[in-house]
Amino acid sequence: QVQLVESGGGLVQAGGSLRLSCAASGRTFSSYGMGWFRQAPGKEREFVSTINQTGSKYYTDSVKGRFTISRDNAKNTVYLQMNSLKPEDTAVYYCAVTRSLGIVRLPTSYAYWGQGTQVTVSS
């Protein structure tokens, strides 16, 4: 069992920045791939970004060049730096854990999820 706790969400104006953090329990954090997903009201949960066990990263097209994912294995934490935020980035953001190797984008491949943190971008 892995417990995940997200933080760092909030209300920001368009063009602003936020950094989300996700702290994981357990002693095998470095063996996990980590992902960020988001869900806007009335929409399905969508993939945002992932970083795998070797540090390879992948982003959905709509956030490329604006968001940066990183991880600190010593702190059991994954981050999502979000710059140049847009109103369409408004959603609840979730972090998740996968034991799969490689770049994993499907929500069904992630075994554990955090409770989510709200990000609201005003125009």
Secondary structure as the mmCIF struct_conf table of DSSP 4:
data_model
#
loop_
_struct_conf.conf_type_id
_struct_conf.id
_struct_conf.beg_label_comp_id
_struct_conf.beg_label_asym_id
_struct_conf.beg_label_seq_id
_struct_conf.end_label_comp_id
_struct_conf.end_label_asym_id
_struct_conf.end_label_seq_id
STRN STRN1 LEU A 4 SER A 7
STRN STRN2 GLY A 10 GLN A 13
TURN_TY1_P TURN_TY1_P1 ALA A 14 GLY A 15
STRN STRN3 LEU A 18 ALA A 24
BEND BEND1 GLY A 26 ARG A 27
HELX_RH_3T_P HELX_RH_3T_P1 PHE A 29 SER A 31
BEND BEND2 TYR A 32 TYR A 32
STRN STRN4 GLY A 33 GLN A 39
TURN_TY1_P TURN_TY1_P2 PRO A 41 GLY A 42
BEND BEND3 LYS A 43 LYS A 43
STRN STRN5 GLU A 46 ILE A 51
TURN_TY1_P TURN_TY1_P3 GLN A 53 THR A 54
STRN STRN6 LYS A 57 TYR A 59
HELX_RH_3T_P HELX_RH_3T_P2 ASP A 61 VAL A 63
TURN_TY1_P TURN_TY1_P4 LYS A 64 ARG A 66
STRN STRN7 PHE A 67 ASP A 72
HELX_RH_3T_P HELX_RH_3T_P3 ASN A 73 LYS A 75
TURN_TY1_P TURN_TY1_P5 ASN A 76 ASN A 76
STRN STRN8 THR A 77 MET A 82
BEND BEND4 SER A 84 SER A 84
HELX_RH_3T_P HELX_RH_3T_P4 PRO A 87 ASP A 89
STRN STRN9 ALA A 91 THR A 98
BEND BEND5 GLY A 102 GLY A 102
HELX_RH_3T_P HELX_RH_3T_P5 PRO A 107 SER A 109
STRN STRN10 TYR A 112 TRP A 113
STRN STRN11 THR A 117 SER A 122
#
